[in-house]
Amino acid sequence: MCMEDEIESVLQERIMILDGGMGTMIQQHALSEEDFRGHEFKDHSKPLKGNNDLLSITQPDIICDIHKEYLLSGADIIETNTFSSTRVAQADYGLEHLVRILNCLHIKKLLKIFILADKINLVTGSFGTRYVAGSMGPTNRTLSVSPSVERPDYRNITFDELVEAYTEQAKGLLDGGVDIMLVRLREKKISYISIWHTTLNKLNIVSGTIVDKSGRTLSGQTGEAFVISVSHSKPLCIGLNCALGAVEMRPFIETIGKCTEAYVICYPNAGVLCVRIPIFALDGLVNVVGGCCWYYTRTYQIAEAVRSCKPRVPPSLSEGYMLLSGLEPFRIGPYTNFVNIGERCNVAGSRKFAKLIMAGNYEEALSVAKMQVEMGAQILDINMDDGMLDGPAAMTRFCNLISSEPDIAKVPLCIDSSNFSVIEAGLKCCQGKCIVNSISLKEGEEDFLEKARKIKLYGAAVVVMAFDEVGQATETETKIAICSRAYHLLVEKVCFNPNDIIFDPNILTIGTGMEEHNLYAINFINATKVIKETLPGAKISGGLSNLSFSFRGMDAIREAMHGVFLYHAIKYGMDMGIVNAGNLPVYDDIHKELLQLCENLIWNKDPDATEKLLHYAQNHAQGGKKVIHTDEWRKSSYESFYFPPPQGIEKYVTADTEEARLNQEKYPRPLNIIEGPLMNGMKIVGDLFGAGKMFLPQVIKSARVMKKAVGHLIPYMEKEREEKRAEQGSTEQEDPYNGTIVLATVKGDVHDIGKNIVGVKLNASCNNLYEMERLAIKIPLLIGGATTSKTHTAVKIAPRYSAPVIHVLDASKSVVVCSQLLDESVKDDFFEEILEEYEEIRQEHYESLKIVLLIPTVKPKFIGTKVFEDYDLKRLVEYIDWKPFFDVWQLRGKYPNRGFPKVFNDKTVGEEAKRVYNDAQNLLKMLINQKKLQARGVVGFWPAQSVKDDIYLYAVEEAVGSSEPIAKFHGLRQQAEKDSACTDPYYCLSDFIAPLDSGICDYLGLFAVACFGVDELCNEYRKQDDEYNIIMVKALGDRLAEAFAEELHERVRKEFWAYCSAEQLDLCDLRRIKYDGIRPAPGYPSQPDHTEKLTMWKLANIEETTGIGLTESLAMTPASAVSGLYFSNPKSKYFAVGKICKDQVEDYALRKKLSVAEVEKWLGPILGYDTE
């Protein structure tokens, strides 16, 4: 068993004990300067007292005795005395030259102590191996903050210098023989890179330091942000040490434990550890425990206290989330709305920013970044690409300045450059997990993979442009092909996390007057849809400003185009975009005429759309810049419009609020204004935001207007309250209400506005559902917000909380609900109604996971199989898709000459494409005429019914339900959570077959086709050293097999099954899957399990009748072969199962009568958990 497996085995069995502080133990010896010097450094020029690491050389007996005491106390892990053994730290003592000796020699002495381990085990009664942890501590220099108040961008050491220093230390520790690395650096990425430079296999423990009760690390990160920043290094353990006592550390340890799959280590500084630490252990929070600086030799008490406690079981975190961080975490997942990447910190895209950077006015340029965040940017794009700039230096300086501004540094950065040295400069300044924008296949696969590996080493996500060796993708198919190729390279060759891959399929300029550009917007949207469906985990982004570049100078037109384009692109799967945060118009607020013109241009509905837009701009523009903003909505009285308006205009809100307050007849109390027009306005904002017609910056603007209106009313409400007290003769200062309500929002969320709205009557506070449950607090909980729903509350939240949980549609409804909760006469009935309603919602939700499509079925023309022993190849030629053929030869034209036969017109590859095509035609004609190739296949149909996620097949209709099925196809259901805006169910292939209990007899088909003779021809050409024709024959064989599958499926639809007998589609429509039905293949996204082929082969006797076989890995032979299942349901569609959890794997294994391990072997790429 290797060391990694051995330690993991121990961690799974019990809680391990880390030794205590070294420095505090050394202090007990009251050593003098002479003691630190010893004989070896008696004449050294600098003072050495305080250099504890040096004692391994000058006072080895003292250090060894300390280690022995910890061993006797029951410590499993002993730290080396190397906390400051880097050349940076040792430079203060003039001992840089001793770094290797301090790290390597000390360990060899320490290992001798372990010879006593067996004797110590007998004394203490403990068992098991002891392990040496190489201690790596921080230096007195840091990259995260400036040592100079006057120069916030200054650093007194570089990234590369620190990497070099820690690499040297890591090498010494590893050469000395440590088992694990204990890292307590401020710059955790540097430690990982240093260890990676030294060895790719050594385990490392990462431990951060919380410095105060806010939960921030020394560099300002929250616990979750810290975890996200280092998780790419896949640490053995991650946790906290020092600073706080056990009580104060608990919530932060809990937070870390919930967001990491690593083991959790905890060694606090102060407190009664032998009492508190066991509570952590009993609650399942920790795997490794110990004490830090101010803890002496009470390790034995901790070891005894946790001996019988079970270790924490690391969670299997859900897949599908992109995790980023600045000082704070940012999760992009199923419930995340469109992510705004601020674009203005770009010297190529913002004149103001470029002017400030060129002038060296970086501090003022920082205000541009701050404004972007304030206006709603969730990620900041930083670009310093200008020929007059030193890109790496400019990027470094600006990113360092951002680190000095917490209000900016809280968001992740997107390091944007076409120069990879500039990207690396930015990555070296980012302590959080950022995005690299971008890399591409432009320079080939080797360059692409090299850059991707570096990005992965820095722990960043990556944007991949749809650009390859031929050029920029403009057509939908090319965009998809390039992105698919890049995805598989990243996932399979670099082991890149799919959730960290972002594709930019190129938002290109429309409205140029050139016909070939008219489909650019449509192509992006269509490519986005397919990429999201076929490349699990991948995200989609794009630079929005490119779309409207033809209308530069016409800002209003450009903003309208952006708003309309995003409205549609988001619905098709676009996750994020580089935008000017705060300048996106609300879809419904765009002038109707302008809206229609933009729709026509984007969707290419009108050939004159560009001219009409220009004409509109000329008639509505002021100074050629902006559409005149009129105040038409002001012409109505405040009773007939809802304020605050979605535009977030503050100009009139105070006057309007006061006008409403003075209308005592309509609004007797100030509260009536809040509950009336103000709440109606915010309801519109919420509806628009939820529908994707409004973006976060507009929500924030509207929230500010709302706050201003509420703020105006508060003094009058307070006055009303005082008058009521006087009238009742009450002198109490407390609010005369029936109870106290805790109103919770997500920490740091914009929905703080909701607390201010309702907080006019209710005091605001913050709490946590799980903590409330743990503390047995039994009070009703109200849930609301843009990402919540009644279904989400009933299914996800209510079952996890013992007291009633109620979803409120919006803040305006909360007062009514609270009054019912506080009224003893109706409270119980209200609770009962809620429980019954939510139980019904849960049942409906679980039923909806299995969609039932009861559509009339068509019986095939025959039941059983039909074999094609020598299919006419001439029938297949017209069905050949030549585009993949040219891809084999790397012949890709540039737009508009990408597809076949347009590629022949391309200036670069056109002539060669013609030559290869002519050769292919001549060879194909010869092969067909001389019968060198043979097409064989089989097709079959059987009565079928679905039973949950399986499909049962029967020999005849009469056997359905009364006899055992002759075969079963087992399905996998989508399990990863989908976007809240997505209405699609969680698909499984069985959904497209009528259920057994439906009373409808359904059918399922299958096929297998192949082109034989390719291998024999290749052998003949190989004897002639004719590599050209070897490649040509293989390519033609593959094309014929695919053409056979396409042509046969058409015959199935029109002739053999005849469920679409009147179908009239051309070849283009066939390739775009315009027909009804699907033919998914085992091993592909809709059913990723190759073992389902075994059922197909057995059912239809495929190998016996056609000669098409299966290898041990279940690949088909010959290689030019295609197989799959036929579904006729018009609602059937291709989908990707995506990541699945262990509960489904266990159920699938049970249904297939296989072991879980065997199933995991075949389903490895889609497992949403670590099998080890």
C-alpha positions, 0 to 999 in steps of 0.5 A, a space after each residue: 500500500 502506498 503512503 497516500 492510501 495508507 494515510 487515507 485509510 487511517 483518516 477513514 477509520 479514526 481521527 488523527 492527532 497532530 502534535 502541538 506547538 514547537 515554539 511554545 515548547 522551546 520557550 520553556 527552556 529559556 534559551 539564551 543567544 549563546 544557546 541558539 549559536 551553539 559551537 557551530 555559529 559562535 562567531 556568526 555576525 548576526 544575532 540568532 536568538 529567536 531562530 528556532 529552526 536553527 536549534 535542530 543544528 545547535 540544540 538537537 537534543 532539545 528538539 528531539 526531546 520535544 518530538 518524543 514528548 508529543 509521541 508519548 502523548 499520542 500524536 500520529 503526526 509530528 511536524 518538522 522544526 522547519 517553519 521558517 526554513 526558507 531562504 527568505 526567512 533565514 536571510 534575516 539571520 544571514 543563514 540562507 545557505 543552510 536551507 537544505 541542511 535545515 530541512 533535510 538533515 533535521 528530518 533524518 534525525 527526526 526519523 531516528 526518533 521514530 525507532 522508539 515508536 514501537 516502545 512508545 506504542 507499548 507505553 501509551 497503548 496506542 497503535 499504528 504508524 507515526 508520520 512526519 509532516 514537513 512544516 512550511 510556514 509563511 515568510 515575513 514578506 507577502 504578495 497579498 498586501 503592500 508593506 508600504 502605506 504610501 504605495 499600495 501596489 508595491 510588493 517587497 518580493 516577487 511571485 517567482 522569488 517565493 516559488 523559488 524559495 519554497 521549491 528549495 524548501 520542499 525539495 529539502 523536506 522531500 529528500 529528507 523523507 517526509 510523509 506529508 507537507 503541512 503548509 501554512 502559507 499566506 500564498 497557498 498557490 505558491 506552495 502548491 506550485 513549489 511542491 508540484 515543481 518538486 514532485 507530482 505525487 506527494 501529499 500535502 495538508 493545507 491549513 489557513 489562519 483565521 485572524 478575527 471573528 469575521 472569518 477572514 484569513 490574513 489576506 482577507 478571504 472568507 473561509 469558502 473563498 479560501 477553499 475555492 482558491 486552493 481546491 485545485 491542488 486536491 489537498 489531503 486536508 484543509 482547515 484552520 489553525 492558530 488565532 482563535 480558540 475552539 469556540 470561536 473557530 467552530 462556525 468557520 470549521 463548519 463552513 470549510 467542511 461543507 464546501 470541501 471534499 478534502 479531510 478537515 484539520 483543526 488546531 486552534 490556539 486558545 481555549 480548553 481544547 480537551 473539552 471543546 475539540 471532542 465536541 467537534 469530533 462528536 459532531 462529525 466536523 474534523 478528521 485531524 485535530 491538535 493545538 497551535 501556538 499557545 498549546 503545550 503538551 496536553 496532546 494526550 488529553 485530546 487523543 484520549 478524548 477523541 479516541 472513540 469518535 468517528 471521523 468526519 465523512 467528506 461530502 460528495 459535493 454536487 457537480 455542475 457548479 463553477 466555483 470562483 473567488 476573490 476575497 469572497 466566493 462566487 458560485 455559478 450554477 443551476 440557479 445563477 442568473 446571467 453573470 455580468 463580467 465588467 468590461 470597462 477595465 480594458 485599455 482596448 475597450 474604454 477610452 477613459 481607462 486607457 487614458 488613465 493607464 497610459 498616463 500612469 494614473 493607476 489609482 484613478 483607473 481603480 475607480 473605474 473598477 470600483 464603479 463596475 462592481 458597484 453597478 453590478 459586475 460580478 467578475 472584473 475583466 482586466 485587459 492591458 493589451 496595448 502596443 505602448 504598454 509594458 503588458 506584464 508590468 501594467 497587469 501586475 501593478 493594477 492587480 496589486 492595486 485591486 488587492 488593496 481595495 476590498 470592495 473591488 477585490 471581493 469579486 473574481 478577476 478575469 485576466 484578459 490578454 492575447 499575450 500569455 506572459 501578460 496572463 501569467 503576470 495577472 495569475 501571479 497576483 490573484 490569490 483567489 480563483 480567477 478566469 483566464 481569457 483566453 486560449 485557443 487552438 489557433 497555434 495547434 494542440 501542443 501550444 493549447 495544451 501547454 497553456 492549459 496545463 499552466 492555467 490548471 497549475 494556477 488553479 484558474 478557470 479558462 475561456 476557450 475561443 472558437 478559433 483553430 488552426 484554420 481561423 475563427 469559427 463563424 458557422 454554427 457547425 464549426 463553432 461546435 466542432 472546435 469547442 468539442 475538440 477543445 473540450 475533449 483535449 482539456 478533459 481527457 489530456 489535461 484532466 481539466 475540471 469541465 466546470 472550469 471550462 468556458 467557451 466563447 463561440 464568437 459573438 461577431 458583428 452583424 448589420 455590416 451590410 454584408 449578407 454573409 454576416 447576417 447569420 452571425 447572431 443566430 449562429 452564436 445562439 444555436 452553437 450555444 444551445 448545442 454546446 450546453 447540451 453536449 459538453 457537460 459542465 461547460 459554460 458559455 460567454 462572449 464579448 457583447 460589444 462586438 455584436 453592435 460594432 457596426 453602429 459605433 457612436 450610436 450608443 442607444 442602438 447598441 445598448 438595445 441590440 445588446 439587451 435583445 441579444 442577451 434576452 434570447 442568448 440566455 434562454 439558449 444557455 449563455 451563462 455570462 458575458 463581458 458587458 458594461 455593467 449598468 448599461 444594459 437596458 430592460 428588454 420591456 423598456 426598449 421602445 417597441 419600434 426599436 425592439 422590433 428592428 433589433 429582433 429583425 436584425 438579430 434573427 435575420 428576419 428582414 433584409 433591410 433591417 440594417 438600413 431601417 435601424 440606421 434610419 431610426 437612429 437618425 430620426 431619434 438621435 440627439 447629437 448622434 449619440 443617445 436616443 432622447 430619453 423622454 419622461 413620458 411616464 411622468 405624464 401620469 399621476 402617481 396613482 396610475 404608475 408604479 414607482 420606483 420605475 424599473 429604470 431606477 430613476 431617482 430624480 423624482 422619487 422624493 417628490 412623488 412619495 411626498 405627493 402620495 403621503 399628502 393624499 390622506 384620502 387614498 393613503 391614510 398611513 405612510 405604510 399604505 404607500 409602501 404596501 401599494 405603489 412602492 411594492 407594486 413597482 418592486 413586483 414589476 422589477 422582480 417579474 422582469 428580473 425573473 423573466 430575463 428581461 432585466 439584469 442585476 444592475 437595474 435591480 440594484 438601481 431600482 432598489 436604491 430608489 426604493 430605499 430612498 422612498 422608504 427613507 423619506 417615509 420613516 420619520 412620518 411612521 415614527 411620528 405616527 407610532 409616537 402619537 399612537 403610544 401617547 393616545 394609548 397612554 403607553 410609556 414603553 419604548 418597545 414596539 407594541 407588537 405580538 412577537 419578534 421575527 428574525 428576517 434572514 437574507 444571504 450574507 452580502 446579497 443585494 436582497 438587503 433591500 428586502 429587509 429594509 422594506 419589511 424592516 419598517 415594522 420588523 427588526 432585521 437580523 441574520 441566522 442560518 437554518 441548519 444552525 437553528 435546527 442544530 440548536 433545536 430552535 423551533 420557530 417558523 421560517 419565511 423564505 423568499 427571493 429571486 432564486 426561491 420558489 414554493 416548490 424549492 421551499 417545499 422540496 429542498 428546505 421544509 424537509 430539513 427543518 422541524 418547524 414550519 417553513 413558508 414561502 412568501 412570493 415577495 416582501 409585500 406578502 410577508 406582513 400578512 403571513 406574519 400576522 397569521 403566524 402571530 395570531 393564536 386563533 388561526 396559527 394552527 390551522 394555517 400551519 396545517 394548511 401549509 403542511 398539506 399543501 407542501 406535501 402535495 407539491 413534493 409528491 407532484 415534483 417527484 412524479 414530474 421527474 418521470 415524464 409520461 408522453 402518452 402519444 399514439 404509437 405506430 406499429 412497425 411493419 414487422 416484429 423481429 429483425 431484418 438483415 442486409 447482407 450486401 447493401 447497395 453502396 450506390 444508395 449511400 453515396 448521396 448521404 455522405 457528409 463530406 465535412 468530417 472527411 475534410 476535417 480528417 485532412 485538416 482542410 478547413 476553409 475560412 468564412 464564408 467558405 467553411 462548409 462543403 462545397 464552399 471549401 473549394 472557393 477558399 483561397 488557402 485550402 480550396 485547391 487542395 480540397 478539390 484535389 483530395 475530393 477528386 481523389 476520393 471520388 475516383 477511389 470511391 467509384 473504383 471501390 464500389 464498382 470492383 466491390 472492394 467494400 461491402 455494407 452489412 447491417 441489421 434493423 429490428 423492432 419489438 414491442 416495448 414498455 417502460 418500467 421506471 428508468 428501464 425499457 422492457 422488450 417483448 417477443 410479441 404484443 400479446 406477451 406484454 405484461 403477461 410474460 417475462 421480457 426478452 430483453 431489458 435496456 437500462 437507462 440513466 436519468 439526468 441528476 445534476 440540478 438545472 437552472 431555475 429558469 429551465 423547465 425541462 424535466 430530468 430526462 431518461 431514455 425510458 421517458 420516450 416509451 409508454 409506461 407498462 401501466 399506461 395501456 398503450 403498446 409501444 415499440 423500440 427499434 435497434 440497428 447496427 451497420 458497418 462497412 467491411 473491407 477497409 482493413 484488407 484494403 489498408 493492408 494492401 496499401 501498407 505493403 505499397 507504403 501508400 500512406 495516402 490511400 490508407 488514410 483515404 480508405 479509412 476516411 471513406 469507410 467511416 463516411 459510408 458507415 455514417 451514411 448507411 446509418 442516416 439512409 437506413 434511419 430514413 427508411 425506418 421512418 418512411 418504410 419499415 416503421 413508417 411513423 413518418 411515411 410522408 416525410 420530405 426532407 433534404 440532406 441539410 434537414 437530415 443533418 440538422 435532425 429536423 425529423 421525428 425520433 432519435 437514434 441514440 447509441 450506447 456510450 454517448 451522452 444520452 446513455 453513456 454505458 457501453 455495456 448496453 451494447 451487449 443487450 443489443 448484440 444478444 437480442 438481434 444476434 448482430 455478430 452472427 448475422 452481420 459479422 459486426 463484433 465487439 472488443 473487450 472494451 466494447 468497441 465495434 469491429 470493424 471500426 467503420 461501424 455505427 449502432 444505436 436504438 430507434 425511438 419514434 416518439 415525436 417528443 424524443 430528443 437527444 440529451 446528456 445525462 451529465 454527472 450522476 450521484 452514487 445513489 443512482 449508480 447503486 440503483 443502476 448496478 442493482 437493476 443490471 445485476 452488476 457490482 457497484 465497482 463494475 458499474 463505476 468502471 464503465 461510467 467513470 467519466 460521468 460519476 459525480 463523486 470520487 470512487 476512492 
